[in-house]
């Protein structure tokens, strides 16, 4: 059966888009761009397959779709900028088979100007077609929040910025089948900059509350109570919470890879957030010392090693650096995570605790890094010899909180 849509890249952006398209009744073709980091449960995969989803047998099938959305990953390169190699490869593969009247949309995180200055000339040169005349071209920032059950692609407004008004409307017509609301940006650059602003907003605010966590600990102030009270303000404040570090796929963008342009506040936020794993280890060593134990030889249990609660995704998780630093101090590290059956740090397997409560009772220090739904923090706070809670998940006074 011919597909209406090709999703190129089946990672954390592409898979949710493909799921939403299938749910909307769109015949969807998946085209992997490399080792993908998205994941589906068996039940989700069955639903998609029964709804008309299939993986492309070859690149030739890309030439038979009405809409192609590029969701290839753009990891950080050696210079700190986005590595567009997978986007380039995906675009070339598509361009060699691009037909007139196709709508091409880029969703991958990129710098402002990428759609017009990088993607457009590549598509035009390889295909021999002209964007805005022979085919439609637009950018739509990904707004995926993995694991969020309240906000899905269906009820999250979608921002669209087309090369021409006709390009915008063509992309809007496609996304209008998936979501309740489409927001039209002035153009691709504005849409690309929406992603820049949204990503940096998160990182800057997390950095602020992370700095507050360090300050409040020094002052003997309960930050979690401060946040609880502050979030009652109905205007001018949005609650963010501290943690052991910032993980995930949405990396902060300081524009350093674009002719030396920097966003000073984002640069500072990166510095603050990148220090949090080290701070957690310092707190851990201090707690052990206060209880007459040295970090060297201490048994330390890490709870939750994924970057986000209730997901298996370990992209940029701070747990790796925390475990590494603890090992360098001579600690004996083990872990528990219901979503991670095996875990390695420094190319060495980390022992996995089978019995959570037994492991917590046996460990000299238990550190909560990620608050999975299955964790009974009140019960763990009773069982653990010493508990450091980096997520504010335990009742007041039952554990040492970040």
C-alpha positions as YAML, in Angstrom:
chain: A
units: angstrom
residues:
- id: 1
  name: UNK
  ca: [0.00, 0.00, 0.00]
- id: 2
  name: UNK
  ca: [1.49, 3.41, -0.94]
- id: 3
  name: UNK
  ca: [2.20, 5.74, 1.95]
- id: 4
  name: UNK
  ca: [1.14, 9.38, 2.24]
- id: 5
  name: UNK
  ca: [3.91, 10.26, 4.69]
- id: 6
  name: UNK
  ca: [7.57, 9.36, 5.09]
- id: 7
  name: UNK
  ca: [9.18, 9.95, 8.48]
- id: 8
  name: UNK
  ca: [12.93, 9.99, 7.91]
- id: 9
  name: UNK
  ca: [14.64, 9.24, 11.20]
- id: 10
  name: UNK
  ca: [12.94, 7.05, 13.80]
- id: 11
  name: UNK
  ca: [14.47, 8.44, 16.97]
- id: 12
  name: UNK
  ca: [12.92, 10.52, 19.76]
- id: 13
  name: UNK
  ca: [11.39, 12.97, 17.25]
- id: 14
  name: UNK
  ca: [10.43, 10.64, 14.44]
- id: 15
  name: UNK
  ca: [8.75, 7.85, 16.36]
- id: 16
  name: UNK
  ca: [6.20, 10.08, 18.18]
- id: 17
  name: UNK
  ca: [5.42, 11.80, 14.85]
- id: 18
  name: UNK
  ca: [4.90, 8.45, 13.16]
- id: 19
  name: UNK
  ca: [2.68, 7.29, 16.03]
- id: 20
  name: UNK
  ca: [0.56, 10.45, 15.82]
- id: 21
  name: UNK
  ca: [0.25, 10.13, 12.05]
- id: 22
  name: UNK
  ca: [-0.87, 6.50, 12.25]
- id: 23
  name: UNK
  ca: [-3.39, 7.43, 14.96]
- id: 24
  name: UNK
  ca: [-4.75, 10.09, 12.59]
- id: 25
  name: UNK
  ca: [-5.27, 7.47, 9.87]
- id: 26
  name: UNK
  ca: [-2.30, 8.50, 7.70]
- id: 27
  name: UNK
  ca: [-0.48, 5.71, 5.85]
- id: 28
  name: UNK
  ca: [3.02, 6.19, 7.21]
- id: 29
  name: UNK
  ca: [6.39, 4.97, 6.03]
- id: 30
  name: UNK
  ca: [9.35, 4.91, 8.41]
- id: 31
  name: UNK
  ca: [12.86, 5.37, 7.06]
- id: 32
  name: UNK
  ca: [15.69, 4.95, 9.62]
- id: 33
  name: UNK
  ca: [18.73, 7.20, 9.28]
- id: 34
  name: UNK
  ca: [21.06, 5.15, 11.49]
- id: 35
  name: UNK
  ca: [21.08, 3.61, 14.95]
- id: 36
  name: UNK
  ca: [17.89, 5.03, 16.40]
- id: 37
  name: UNK
  ca: [17.42, 5.92, 20.07]
- id: 38
  name: UNK
  ca: [13.64, 5.95, 20.08]
- id: 39
  name: UNK
  ca: [11.82, 2.95, 21.47]
- id: 40
  name: UNK
  ca: [8.37, 1.42, 21.35]
- id: 41
  name: UNK
  ca: [6.69, -1.09, 23.60]
- id: 42
  name: UNK
  ca: [5.46, -4.26, 21.90]
- id: 43
  name: UNK
  ca: [1.87, -3.04, 22.32]
- id: 44
  name: UNK
  ca: [2.67, 0.34, 20.72]
- id: 45
  name: UNK
  ca: [4.42, -1.37, 17.82]
- id: 46
  name: UNK
  ca: [1.44, -3.68, 17.24]
- id: 47
  name: UNK
  ca: [-0.92, -0.70, 17.19]
- id: 48
  name: UNK
  ca: [1.25, 1.14, 14.67]
- id: 49
  name: UNK
  ca: [1.58, -1.87, 12.38]
- id: 50
  name: UNK
  ca: [-2.15, -2.54, 12.49]
- id: 51
  name: UNK
  ca: [-2.75, 1.15, 11.73]
- id: 52
  name: UNK
  ca: [-0.75, 1.07, 8.50]
- id: 53
  name: UNK
  ca: [2.80, 1.85, 9.59]
- id: 54
  name: UNK
  ca: [5.66, 0.06, 7.88]
- id: 55
  name: UNK
  ca: [9.39, 0.48, 7.46]
- id: 56
  name: UNK
  ca: [10.62, 1.33, 3.97]
- id: 57
  name: UNK
  ca: [12.04, -1.59, 2.02]
- id: 58
  name: UNK
  ca: [14.42, 0.83, 0.32]
- id: 59
  name: UNK
  ca: [15.00, 4.53, -0.49]
- id: 60
  name: UNK
  ca: [12.98, 4.29, -3.73]
- id: 61
  name: UNK
  ca: [9.80, 4.37, -1.66]
- id: 62
  name: UNK
  ca: [10.60, 7.93, -0.53]
- id: 63
  name: UNK
  ca: [9.74, 9.10, -4.02]
- id: 64
  name: UNK
  ca: [6.13, 8.01, -3.71]
- id: 65
  name: UNK
  ca: [4.95, 10.06, -0.71]
- id: 66
  name: UNK
  ca: [3.16, 13.39, -0.55]
- id: 67
  name: UNK
  ca: [4.90, 14.57, 2.60]
- id: 68
  name: UNK
  ca: [8.41, 13.82, 3.89]
- id: 69
  name: UNK
  ca: [9.48, 14.90, 7.37]
- id: 70
  name: UNK
  ca: [13.19, 14.80, 8.22]
- id: 71
  name: UNK
  ca: [13.70, 13.93, 11.89]
- id: 72
  name: UNK
  ca: [17.35, 12.88, 11.72]
- id: 73
  name: UNK
  ca: [19.37, 13.42, 14.91]
- id: 74
  name: UNK
  ca: [21.78, 16.37, 15.11]
- id: 75
  name: UNK
  ca: [24.23, 15.53, 17.89]
- id: 76
  name: UNK
  ca: [26.90, 17.95, 19.04]
- id: 77
  name: UNK
  ca: [30.01, 17.95, 16.87]
- id: 78
  name: UNK
  ca: [33.62, 18.41, 17.97]
- id: 79
  name: UNK
  ca: [33.25, 22.22, 17.72]
- id: 80
  name: UNK
  ca: [30.18, 22.23, 19.96]
- id: 81
  name: UNK
  ca: [27.85, 22.94, 17.05]
- id: 82
  name: UNK
  ca: [25.20, 20.72, 15.54]
- id: 83
  name: UNK
  ca: [26.46, 17.81, 13.46]
- id: 84
  name: UNK
  ca: [24.24, 17.92, 10.37]
- id: 85
  name: UNK
  ca: [25.74, 14.85, 8.70]
- id: 86
  name: UNK
  ca: [22.65, 12.68, 9.23]
- id: 87
  name: UNK
  ca: [20.36, 15.49, 8.04]
- id: 88
  name: UNK
  ca: [22.54, 15.87, 4.96]
- id: 89
  name: UNK
  ca: [22.48, 12.14, 4.26]
- id: 90
  name: UNK
  ca: [18.70, 12.00, 4.71]
- id: 91
  name: UNK
  ca: [18.20, 15.04, 2.48]
- id: 92
  name: UNK
  ca: [20.37, 13.61, -0.31]
- id: 93
  name: UNK
  ca: [18.56, 10.28, -0.19]
- id: 94
  name: UNK
  ca: [15.22, 12.08, -0.40]
- id: 95
  name: UNK
  ca: [16.34, 14.59, -3.06]
- id: 96
  name: UNK
  ca: [17.46, 11.87, -5.46]
- id: 97
  name: UNK
  ca: [13.84, 10.71, -5.56]
- id: 98
  name: UNK
  ca: [11.99, 13.97, -4.90]
- id: 99
  name: UNK
  ca: [8.90, 14.53, -7.04]
- id: 100
  name: UNK
  ca: [7.16, 17.83, -7.79]
- id: 101
  name: UNK
  ca: [4.44, 18.93, -5.36]
- id: 102
  name: UNK
  ca: [5.99, 17.03, -2.43]
- id: 103
  name: UNK
  ca: [6.02, 18.80, 0.93]
- id: 104
  name: UNK
  ca: [9.38, 18.52, 2.70]
- id: 105
  name: UNK
  ca: [9.54, 19.46, 6.39]
- id: 106
  name: UNK
  ca: [12.56, 19.56, 8.67]
- id: 107
  name: UNK
  ca: [12.00, 18.85, 12.39]
- id: 108
  name: UNK
  ca: [15.57, 18.14, 13.50]
- id: 109
  name: UNK
  ca: [17.07, 20.64, 16.00]
- id: 110
  name: UNK
  ca: [19.17, 23.09, 13.97]
- id: 111
  name: UNK
  ca: [20.52, 26.63, 14.08]
- id: 112
  name: UNK
  ca: [18.39, 29.45, 12.65]
- id: 113
  name: UNK
  ca: [18.97, 29.67, 8.91]
- id: 114
  name: UNK
  ca: [19.66, 25.96, 8.36]
- id: 115
  name: UNK
  ca: [16.50, 25.25, 6.34]
- id: 116
  name: UNK
  ca: [17.18, 28.03, 3.86]
- id: 117
  name: UNK
  ca: [20.98, 28.04, 3.77]
- id: 118
  name: UNK
  ca: [21.77, 24.33, 4.12]
- id: 119
  name: UNK
  ca: [18.76, 22.17, 3.33]
- id: 120
  name: UNK
  ca: [17.24, 24.17, 0.48]
- id: 121
  name: UNK
  ca: [20.32, 24.34, -1.80]
- id: 122
  name: UNK
  ca: [21.08, 20.68, -1.14]
- id: 123
  name: UNK
  ca: [17.56, 19.56, -2.10]
- id: 124
  name: UNK
  ca: [17.51, 21.82, -5.16]
- id: 125
  name: UNK
  ca: [20.96, 20.80, -6.44]
- id: 126
  name: UNK
  ca: [20.36, 17.06, -6.17]
- id: 127
  name: UNK
  ca: [16.72, 17.02, -7.31]
- id: 128
  name: UNK
  ca: [16.88, 19.71, -9.99]
- id: 129
  name: UNK
  ca: [13.64, 21.10, -8.54]
- id: 130
  name: UNK
  ca: [13.11, 24.53, -7.03]
- id: 131
  name: UNK
  ca: [11.84, 24.96, -3.48]
- id: 132
  name: UNK
  ca: [8.75, 27.16, -3.25]
- id: 133
  name: UNK
  ca: [7.91, 26.55, -6.88]
- id: 134
  name: UNK
  ca: [8.23, 22.82, -7.61]
- id: 135
  name: UNK
  ca: [8.02, 21.51, -4.04]
- id: 136
  name: UNK
  ca: [7.09, 22.90, -0.62]
- id: 137
  name: UNK
  ca: [9.72, 23.40, 2.09]
- id: 138
  name: UNK
  ca: [9.14, 24.25, 5.76]
- id: 139
  name: UNK
  ca: [10.56, 23.93, 9.26]
- id: 140
  name: UNK
  ca: [8.58, 22.71, 12.27]
- id: 141
  name: UNK
  ca: [10.34, 22.54, 15.67]
- id: 142
  name: UNK
  ca: [9.87, 19.26, 17.49]
- id: 143
  name: UNK
  ca: [7.85, 19.60, 20.67]
- id: 144
  name: UNK
  ca: [8.09, 16.11, 22.06]
- id: 145
  name: UNK
  ca: [8.11, 15.50, 25.81]
- id: 146
  name: UNK
  ca: [8.83, 11.77, 26.18]
- id: 147
  name: UNK
  ca: [6.64, 10.04, 28.72]
- id: 148
  name: UNK
  ca: [4.30, 13.01, 29.18]
- id: 149
  name: UNK
  ca: [0.76, 11.63, 29.27]
- id: 150
  name: UNK
  ca: [-0.91, 15.02, 29.53]
- id: 151
  name: UNK
  ca: [0.64, 16.64, 26.46]
- id: 152
  name: UNK
  ca: [0.87, 14.58, 23.29]
- id: 153
  name: UNK
  ca: [1.31, 15.59, 19.62]
- id: 154
  name: UNK
  ca: [-2.48, 15.73, 19.37]
- id: 155
  name: UNK
  ca: [-2.96, 18.51, 21.93]
- id: 156
  name: UNK
  ca: [0.39, 20.32, 21.61]
- id: 157
  name: UNK
  ca: [0.23, 23.28, 19.18]
- id: 158
  name: UNK
  ca: [2.54, 22.85, 16.20]
- id: 159
  name: UNK
  ca: [4.64, 25.76, 14.92]
- id: 160
  name: UNK
  ca: [5.19, 25.94, 11.14]
- id: 161
  name: UNK
  ca: [7.48, 28.22, 9.14]
- id: 162
  name: UNK
  ca: [7.43, 27.80, 5.37]
- id: 163
  name: UNK
  ca: [9.74, 29.16, 2.69]
- id: 164
  name: UNK
  ca: [6.73, 30.80, 1.05]
- id: 165
  name: UNK
  ca: [3.14, 31.35, 2.23]
- id: 166
  name: UNK
  ca: [2.12, 28.37, 0.07]
- id: 167
  name: UNK
  ca: [4.80, 26.23, 1.74]
- id: 168
  name: UNK
  ca: [3.49, 27.24, 5.15]
- id: 169
  name: UNK
  ca: [-0.07, 26.36, 4.22]
- id: 170
  name: UNK
  ca: [0.92, 22.99, 2.77]
- id: 171
  name: UNK
  ca: [2.80, 22.07, 5.97]
- id: 172
  name: UNK
  ca: [-0.05, 23.45, 8.08]
- id: 173
  name: UNK
  ca: [-2.53, 21.28, 6.18]
- id: 174
  name: UNK
  ca: [-0.47, 18.20, 7.02]
- id: 175
  name: UNK
  ca: [0.00, 18.99, 10.72]
- id: 176
  name: UNK
  ca: [-3.63, 20.06, 10.98]
- id: 177
  name: UNK
  ca: [-4.49, 16.36, 10.62]
- id: 178
  name: UNK
  ca: [-2.38, 15.54, 13.68]
- id: 179
  name: UNK
  ca: [-2.91, 18.34, 16.16]
- id: 180
  name: UNK
  ca: [-5.65, 20.59, 17.50]
- id: 181
  name: UNK
  ca: [-3.78, 23.81, 16.71]
- id: 182
  name: UNK
  ca: [-1.26, 24.98, 14.12]
- id: 183
  name: UNK
  ca: [0.70, 28.20, 14.70]
- id: 184
  name: UNK
  ca: [2.12, 29.88, 11.60]
- id: 185
  name: UNK
  ca: [5.52, 31.53, 12.03]
- id: 186
  name: UNK
  ca: [6.66, 34.29, 9.69]
- id: 187
  name: UNK
  ca: [9.18, 31.96, 8.04]
- id: 188
  name: UNK
  ca: [11.65, 29.09, 8.59]
- id: 189
  name: UNK
  ca: [14.11, 31.23, 10.55]
- id: 190
  name: UNK
  ca: [11.45, 32.27, 13.02]
- id: 191
  name: UNK
  ca: [10.30, 28.66, 13.43]
- id: 192
  name: UNK
  ca: [13.90, 27.49, 13.94]
- id: 193
  name: UNK
  ca: [14.41, 30.20, 16.55]
- id: 194
  name: UNK
  ca: [11.28, 29.06, 18.39]
- id: 195
  name: UNK
  ca: [13.12, 25.82, 19.13]
- id: 196
  name: UNK
  ca: [16.19, 27.80, 20.21]
- id: 197
  name: UNK
  ca: [14.15, 29.87, 22.67]
- id: 198
  name: UNK
  ca: [12.14, 26.96, 24.08]
- id: 199
  name: UNK
  ca: [15.21, 24.79, 24.65]
- id: 200
  name: UNK
  ca: [17.24, 27.55, 26.25]
- id: 201
  name: UNK
  ca: [14.32, 28.63, 28.43]
- id: 202
  name: UNK
  ca: [14.33, 25.18, 30.02]
- id: 203
  name: UNK
  ca: [18.09, 25.07, 30.58]
- id: 204
  name: UNK
  ca: [18.38, 28.61, 31.94]
- id: 205
  name: UNK
  ca: [15.58, 28.09, 34.45]
- id: 206
  name: UNK
  ca: [16.94, 24.72, 35.56]
- id: 207
  name: UNK
  ca: [20.33, 26.40, 36.07]
- id: 208
  name: UNK
  ca: [18.72, 29.08, 38.23]
- id: 209
  name: UNK
  ca: [17.03, 26.57, 40.50]
- id: 210
  name: UNK
  ca: [20.19, 24.42, 40.61]
- id: 211
  name: UNK
  ca: [22.12, 27.43, 41.86]
- id: 212
  name: UNK
  ca: [19.35, 28.04, 44.39]
- id: 213
  name: UNK
  ca: [19.73, 24.43, 45.57]
- id: 214
  name: UNK
  ca: [23.42, 24.96, 46.36]
- id: 215
  name: UNK
  ca: [22.73, 28.31, 48.04]
- id: 216
  name: UNK
  ca: [19.84, 26.99, 50.11]
- id: 217
  name: UNK
  ca: [21.89, 24.05, 51.35]
- id: 218
  name: UNK
  ca: [24.63, 26.43, 52.48]
- id: 219
  name: UNK
  ca: [22.05, 28.64, 54.22]
- id: 220
  name: UNK
  ca: [20.19, 25.75, 55.83]
- id: 221
  name: UNK
  ca: [17.02, 26.62, 53.89]
- id: 222
  name: UNK
  ca: [14.58, 23.98, 52.60]
- id: 223
  name: UNK
  ca: [14.52, 24.80, 48.87]
- id: 224
  name: UNK
  ca: [11.69, 22.34, 48.20]
- id: 225
  name: UNK
  ca: [9.49, 24.22, 50.64]
- id: 226
  name: UNK
  ca: [10.51, 27.49, 48.98]
- id: 227
  name: UNK
  ca: [9.42, 26.14, 45.59]
- id: 228
  name: UNK
  ca: [6.18, 24.78, 47.03]
- id: 229
  name: UNK
  ca: [5.29, 28.22, 48.32]
- id: 230
  name: UNK
  ca: [6.55, 30.17, 45.30]
- id: 231
  name: UNK
  ca: [4.51, 28.16, 42.80]
- id: 232
  name: UNK
  ca: [1.30, 29.38, 44.43]
- id: 233
  name: UNK
  ca: [1.92, 32.74, 42.76]
- id: 234
  name: UNK
  ca: [-0.57, 32.87, 39.88]
- id: 235
  name: UNK
  ca: [1.55, 35.13, 37.64]
- id: 236
  name: UNK
  ca: [5.19, 35.78, 36.77]
- id: 237
  name: UNK
  ca: [6.54, 32.47, 38.07]
- id: 238
  name: UNK
  ca: [6.86, 28.94, 36.73]
- id: 239
  name: UNK
  ca: [8.19, 26.23, 39.00]
- id: 240
  name: UNK
  ca: [11.36, 24.38, 37.98]
- id: 241
  name: UNK
  ca: [13.04, 21.86, 40.23]
- id: 242
  name: UNK
  ca: [16.72, 21.07, 40.76]
- id: 243
  name: UNK
  ca: [18.33, 17.75, 40.01]
- id: 244
  name: UNK
  ca: [21.64, 15.93, 39.62]
- id: 245
  name: UNK
  ca: [22.16, 17.32, 36.12]
- id: 246
  name: UNK
  ca: [20.32, 17.96, 32.87]
- id: 247
  name: UNK
  ca: [19.98, 15.09, 30.42]
- id: 248
  name: UNK
  ca: [17.90, 14.45, 27.35]
- id: 249
  name: UNK
  ca: [18.09, 15.17, 23.65]
- id: 250
  name: UNK
  ca: [17.31, 18.91, 23.77]
- id: 251
  name: UNK
  ca: [20.77, 20.35, 24.33]
- id: 252
  name: UNK
  ca: [21.23, 24.07, 25.12]
- id: 253
  name: UNK
  ca: [22.12, 26.20, 22.12]
- id: 254
  name: UNK
  ca: [24.54, 29.08, 22.65]
- id: 255
  name: UNK
  ca: [25.17, 29.60, 18.89]
- id: 256
  name: UNK
  ca: [28.91, 29.23, 19.45]
- id: 257
  name: UNK
  ca: [29.05, 27.12, 16.31]
- id: 258
  name: UNK
  ca: [27.75, 30.03, 14.23]
- id: 259
  name: UNK
  ca: [30.53, 32.52, 13.61]
- id: 260
  name: UNK
  ca: [31.30, 32.90, 17.29]
- id: 261
  name: UNK
  ca: [27.83, 34.12, 18.24]
- id: 262
  name: UNK
  ca: [27.09, 33.34, 21.87]
- id: 263
  name: UNK
  ca: [24.21, 33.76, 24.27]
- id: 264
  name: UNK
  ca: [25.94, 34.66, 27.53]
- id: 265
  name: UNK
  ca: [23.09, 33.52, 29.77]
- id: 266
  name: UNK
  ca: [22.91, 30.14, 28.04]
- id: 267
  name: UNK
  ca: [26.66, 29.76, 28.34]
- id: 268
  name: UNK
  ca: [26.42, 30.41, 32.09]
- id: 269
  name: UNK
  ca: [23.49, 28.02, 32.40]
- id: 270
  name: UNK
  ca: [25.54, 25.28, 30.76]
- id: 271
  name: UNK
  ca: [28.35, 25.87, 33.25]
- id: 272
  name: UNK
  ca: [25.97, 25.72, 36.22]
- id: 273
  name: UNK
  ca: [24.14, 22.61, 35.05]
- id: 274
  name: UNK
  ca: [27.32, 20.78, 34.09]
- id: 275
  name: UNK
  ca: [28.60, 21.23, 37.66]
- id: 276
  name: UNK
  ca: [25.64, 19.46, 39.26]
- id: 277
  name: UNK
  ca: [26.94, 15.86, 38.96]
- id: 278
  name: UNK
  ca: [30.15, 16.97, 40.69]
- id: 279
  name: UNK
  ca: [28.10, 18.72, 43.39]
- id: 280
  name: UNK
  ca: [26.04, 15.57, 44.01]
- id: 281
  name: UNK
  ca: [29.24, 13.56, 44.51]
- id: 282
  name: UNK
  ca: [30.59, 16.22, 46.88]
- id: 283
  name: UNK
  ca: [27.37, 16.04, 48.90]
- id: 284
  name: UNK
  ca: [27.57, 12.25, 48.91]
- id: 285
  name: UNK
  ca: [31.17, 12.26, 50.18]
- id: 286
  name: UNK
  ca: [30.29, 14.85, 52.85]
- id: 287
  name: UNK
  ca: [27.32, 12.78, 54.05]
- id: 288
  name: UNK
  ca: [29.43, 9.67, 54.33]
- id: 289
  name: UNK
  ca: [32.09, 11.61, 56.21]
- id: 290
  name: UNK
  ca: [29.49, 13.04, 58.62]
- id: 291
  name: UNK
  ca: [28.49, 9.47, 59.46]
- id: 292
  name: UNK
  ca: [32.04, 8.31, 60.06]
- id: 293
  name: UNK
  ca: [32.60, 6.70, 56.67]
- id: 294
  name: UNK
  ca: [34.97, 7.39, 53.82]
- id: 295
  name: UNK
  ca: [33.94, 7.44, 50.18]
- id: 296
  name: UNK
  ca: [36.79, 5.01, 49.53]
- id: 297
  name: UNK
  ca: [35.38, 1.55, 49.97]
- id: 298
  name: UNK
  ca: [31.83, 2.82, 50.61]
- id: 299
  name: UNK
  ca: [28.94, 0.87, 49.09]
- id: 300
  name: UNK
  ca: [26.87, 3.36, 47.07]
- id: 301
  name: UNK
  ca: [23.56, 2.43, 45.43]
- id: 302
  name: UNK
  ca: [22.26, 4.67, 42.60]
- id: 303
  name: UNK
  ca: [18.50, 4.66, 42.04]
- id: 304
  name: UNK
  ca: [17.29, 5.56, 38.54]
- id: 305
  name: UNK
  ca: [20.01, 6.01, 35.92]
- id: 306
  name: UNK
  ca: [17.86, 7.27, 33.01]
- id: 307
  name: UNK
  ca: [17.61, 10.95, 32.12]
- id: 308
  name: UNK
  ca: [13.86, 11.08, 32.73]
- id: 309
  name: UNK
  ca: [11.42, 9.31, 35.02]
- id: 310
  name: UNK
  ca: [9.63, 6.18, 33.78]
- id: 311
  name: UNK
  ca: [11.63, 5.98, 30.53]
- id: 312
  name: UNK
  ca: [14.51, 3.76, 29.47]
- id: 313
  name: UNK
  ca: [16.30, 6.60, 27.62]
- id: 314
  name: UNK
  ca: [19.79, 7.29, 28.96]
- id: 315
  name: UNK
  ca: [20.66, 10.14, 26.58]
- id: 316
  name: UNK
  ca: [23.08, 12.50, 28.41]
- id: 317
  name: UNK
  ca: [22.02, 11.14, 31.80]
- id: 318
  name: UNK
  ca: [24.04, 12.66, 34.67]
- id: 319
  name: UNK
  ca: [24.16, 9.20, 36.28]
- id: 320
  name: UNK
  ca: [27.20, 8.30, 34.15]
- id: 321
  name: UNK
  ca: [29.34, 11.16, 35.43]
- id: 322
  name: UNK
  ca: [28.15, 10.66, 39.01]
- id: 323
  name: UNK
  ca: [29.01, 6.95, 38.91]
- id: 324
  name: UNK
  ca: [32.38, 7.71, 37.30]
- id: 325
  name: UNK
  ca: [33.32, 10.27, 39.96]
- id: 326
  name: UNK
  ca: [32.23, 7.96, 42.78]
- id: 327
  name: UNK
  ca: [34.35, 5.16, 41.33]
- id: 328
  name: UNK
  ca: [37.32, 7.52, 41.08]
- id: 329
  name: UNK
  ca: [36.90, 8.21, 44.81]
- id: 330
  name: UNK
  ca: [37.12, 4.48, 45.44]
- id: 331
  name: UNK
  ca: [33.45, 3.80, 46.09]
- id: 332
  name: UNK
  ca: [31.85, 0.48, 45.20]
- id: 333
  name: UNK
  ca: [28.90, 1.48, 43.00]
- id: 334
  name: UNK
  ca: [25.78, -0.52, 42.20]
- id: 335
  name: UNK
  ca: [22.48, 0.57, 40.68]
- id: 336
  name: UNK
  ca: [18.79, -0.15, 40.45]
- id: 337
  name: UNK
  ca: [16.52, 0.92, 37.63]
- id: 338
  name: UNK
  ca: [13.36, -0.92, 36.55]
- id: 339
  name: UNK
  ca: [13.88, 0.31, 32.97]
- id: 340
  name: UNK
  ca: [17.58, -0.55, 32.58]
- id: 341
  name: UNK
  ca: [18.41, -4.27, 32.78]
- id: 342
  name: UNK
  ca: [22.16, -3.69, 32.37]
- id: 343
  name: UNK
  ca: [24.40, -0.66, 32.66]
- id: 344
  name: UNK
  ca: [28.08, 0.02, 32.04]
- id: 345
  name: UNK
  ca: [30.33, 2.87, 33.15]
- id: 346
  name: UNK
  ca: [33.94, 3.29, 31.98]
- id: 347
  name: UNK
  ca: [33.36, 0.21, 29.82]
- id: 348
  name: UNK
  ca: [32.76, -1.86, 32.94]
- id: 349
  name: UNK
  ca: [29.41, -3.41, 33.89]
- id: 350
  name: UNK
  ca: [27.89, -1.91, 37.02]
- id: 351
  name: UNK
  ca: [26.31, -4.48, 39.38]
- id: 352
  name: UNK
  ca: [22.51, -4.34, 39.29]
- id: 353
  name: UNK
  ca: [20.57, -4.72, 42.53]
- id: 354
  name: UNK
  ca: [17.91, -7.40, 42.22]
- id: 355
  name: UNK
  ca: [16.22, -6.80, 45.55]
- id: 356
  name: UNK
  ca: [15.79, -3.05, 45.97]
- id: 357
  name: UNK
  ca: [15.10, -2.90, 49.70]
- id: 358
  name: UNK
  ca: [17.86, -5.39, 50.54]
- id: 359
  name: UNK
  ca: [20.32, -3.39, 48.45]
- id: 360
  name: UNK
  ca: [19.30, -0.10, 50.11]
- id: 361
  name: UNK
  ca: [19.68, -1.64, 53.57]
- id: 362
  name: UNK
  ca: [23.09, -3.04, 52.64]
- id: 363
  name: UNK
  ca: [24.46, 0.14, 51.00]
- id: 364
  name: UNK
  ca: [26.31, 2.74, 53.05]
- id: 365
  name: UNK
  ca: [24.63, 5.41, 50.92]
- id: 366
  name: UNK
  ca: [21.68, 5.33, 48.54]
- id: 367
  name: UNK
  ca: [21.33, 8.19, 46.04]
- id: 368
  name: UNK
  ca: [18.03, 8.83, 44.26]
- id: 369
  name: UNK
  ca: [18.93, 10.20, 40.82]
- id: 370
  name: UNK
  ca: [15.64, 9.57, 39.02]
- id: 371
  name: UNK
  ca: [12.21, 9.27, 40.61]
- id: 372
  name: UNK
  ca: [10.57, 6.39, 38.77]
- id: 373
  name: UNK
  ca: [6.91, 5.83, 39.54]
- id: 374
  name: UNK
  ca: [7.62, 2.40, 41.00]
- id: 375
  name: UNK
  ca: [9.83, 3.75, 43.78]
- id: 376
  name: UNK
  ca: [8.20, 3.93, 47.21]
- id: 377
  name: UNK
  ca: [10.35, 6.70, 48.61]
- id: 378
  name: UNK
  ca: [8.82, 6.57, 52.09]
- id: 379
  name: UNK
  ca: [9.61, 2.86, 52.33]
- id: 380
  name: UNK
  ca: [13.09, 3.37, 50.91]
- id: 381
  name: UNK
  ca: [13.82, 6.17, 53.37]
- id: 382
  name: UNK
  ca: [13.11, 3.71, 56.19]
- id: 383
  name: UNK
  ca: [15.19, 0.89, 54.73]
- id: 384
  name: UNK
  ca: [18.23, 2.88, 53.57]
- id: 385
  name: UNK
  ca: [21.08, 3.44, 55.99]
- id: 386
  name: UNK
  ca: [21.66, 6.86, 54.46]
- id: 387
  name: UNK
  ca: [19.65, 8.41, 51.63]
- id: 388
  name: UNK
  ca: [20.50, 11.41, 49.43]
- id: 389
  name: UNK
  ca: [17.42, 12.55, 47.51]
- id: 390
  name: UNK
  ca: [18.28, 14.71, 44.48]
- id: 391
  name: UNK
  ca: [14.63, 14.96, 43.35]
- id: 392
  name: UNK
  ca: [12.80, 16.12, 46.47]
- id: 393
  name: UNK
  ca: [10.74, 12.92, 46.41]
- id: 394
  name: UNK
  ca: [11.01, 11.95, 50.06]
- id: 395
  name: UNK
  ca: [8.93, 13.32, 52.95]
- id: 396
  name: UNK
  ca: [10.52, 16.25, 54.79]
- id: 397
  name: UNK
  ca: [13.01, 15.06, 57.36]
- id: 398
  name: UNK
  ca: [13.13, 11.45, 56.13]
- id: 399
  name: UNK
  ca: [16.22, 11.89, 53.96]
- id: 400
  name: UNK
  ca: [18.93, 14.33, 52.99]
- id: 401
  name: UNK
  ca: [17.63, 16.35, 50.06]
- id: 402
  name: UNK
  ca: [19.61, 18.22, 47.41]
...
